[in-house]
Amino acid sequence: MLFFLTLYPERVEKGILTCNGIFEYDEKAFAAFYKFGGYVVKFRYRWFLNIPFSDRLFMARFLHRPIEKQYRQAFLEDFLIADYEAAMGTIYTSVSKKAVEIMPQKFAQIKVPTLLVSGEKDIIIPAEMGRQAAALNSNLEYVVIPRTAHFPMLEDSETYLSKVQEFLSK
């Protein structure tokens, strides 16, 4: 979405980004992420869906509050059936030296009013990374949703929707 906002601002009236931010390059940490991520993607088996609480285990690092079982299972199933090349591509493009270099520029280039929402307890993209991104551009309005992690729209949908509606009504 960030790239769309910067490539086609004439097609967008307002933008909403959730759990986005900028981060620093750490070669060792990125290499470990690629290695571990590669193993996780390589060893995906559909029978994992039948293991009790596998959905909770899978989603634990993304959540601070519980979400409904149907959503946890849907995320796990999507992960298990995802195309291998697409999953690996996501790992290598979302966390890369190139992304570290390009993302600050892209946030600074946004020309349309954009709401950037972070989860206060997000360990995937901590709120501070969202705050740093928002500081790069006066077109970015920044909101942190308390007691949520990487999926604030599911963990506290009422607050998330009220923030989105408030932003869109301006």
N, C-alpha and C positions, 0 to 999 in steps of 0.2 A: 504494500500500500504506500509506503514511504516513497518508493521510486515512482509510482504512478502519480503521486501528488506533485513531484518535482518535474516529471516529464510532461504531464498534461494538466497544468493548473487551470486551463480554460475549461476543462470538462468537470471541474469539481467546485462546488460552492463552499463546502466545509468538509474537513476531514476528521476522522476519529482513529487514533492509534491506541492500542492497548498493549501494555507490558512491552514497551519498546525503550531503547536507550542507547547510550554509547558506552564503550568499554575499552580498556587498554589491552594491548597485545602482550601476551605472556607465552612465549614459545613453548616452554615446558608444559604449562597447563593445557595449552591447545593441543599439543602432541598427545598428552594423556587422554584428553577428551576424544580425539579422533580414534585412538586405539580402543578405548573402552566402548565408545559409540559403535565402532565397527563390530565388536563382539556382540553387543546388544542387538544390533540389526541382523547380524549373521545367524544368530541362534534364536529365531522367533518360531514358535510352534503353536499351531491353532489349539492344541489340547490344553494349553495354558489357561484358556478361558474356563475350563472345567475345574480348575483348582480353586477351592474355597478361598475367598478374600484376595484372589490374584488382582482383581480390579483395584482394591484398596492399596495393595502393595505397589502396583504400577503407578498410581496417581499420588502417592504419599509425598513425593518431592515437589509436586506442582501445587499442592493445596495447603492452606492453613485451617480452613473450615471444611467440614464434610459436605459433599454434594450428593445428589440422588444417585442411586445405584445404576440406573439406566444410562446416565451420563458417563460414569466411571467405566462401565462396560463398553460403551460406544467408543471411548477414547482408546481403550485397550484393544478392541477389535480392529479399529482403524490402523493402529500401529502394527498389529500382527499380520494384516493382509496387505499392507502398503508395499508397493513395488520396491525391490531392493535398491536399484539404482537411484530412484527418487529419494528414498530415505537417506542413503549415503550422500547424495547431492545436497540435501538439506543440512546435514551435519557439516559438510565442508564449506558451504556458502554462508551459512548463518554465523558460524564461528570461524573467522579467518582473519589473517593479517589484512587482506584487502577490505573486508567489512569494517575493520577498525579504522582504516584510513578513509573510507568513503562515507560511512554513516554520519560523522559530524558535518561534513560538507552538505549532505542531503538534508539533514535537519535545518541547517542554516539557509538552504535554498527554498524552503516551503514558502509559497506566496499566498496561500489561502488560510483563513482561520482554521486552526486544527486543535482538537482536544487530545491531549496525551494523558492516558490513565495508567497509573501504576498500582499494584497491590503492595500495601505496606510491608508485608512479610514475604514478598517474592524472593526466593533464593536463586532463581534462574536468571532473571534480569532485575536486580535489586532496585528499589525505588530511587536510590541516589543516582543511578545511571539514567533514569528517566528525567530526574531533576536537572542533571547536567545537559541532557539533550534539549530540554525546554529552555534553558538559559541561553541557548545559541540563537534564538529567534523570537521576536516579539509577537509573531503570529501564532505561537504555541501557547495554549492555556494548559496548565499542568494541574492534575488532581491525583491525590493519593487516597485510595479507599482503605480505611483502617481494617485490620484483622482479616485481610485477604492476601492471597499469594498470586500465583501466575494466571489464575482464572477468576478475576474479581467479578466478571459478568455472571459467573455461575455461583460463586461463593456468597455474594451479596447482590443479587440481581436488582433488588429494589433500589439500593443506593446507586448502583451503576446506571440504571435506567434514568433515575432522577438527574444525575449529573449530565448524562447525554441529552436528555430533554431540555434541561436548563441551557446547555451550550447551544443546541440547535435553535432555541427560541430567541436568542440574542440577535 
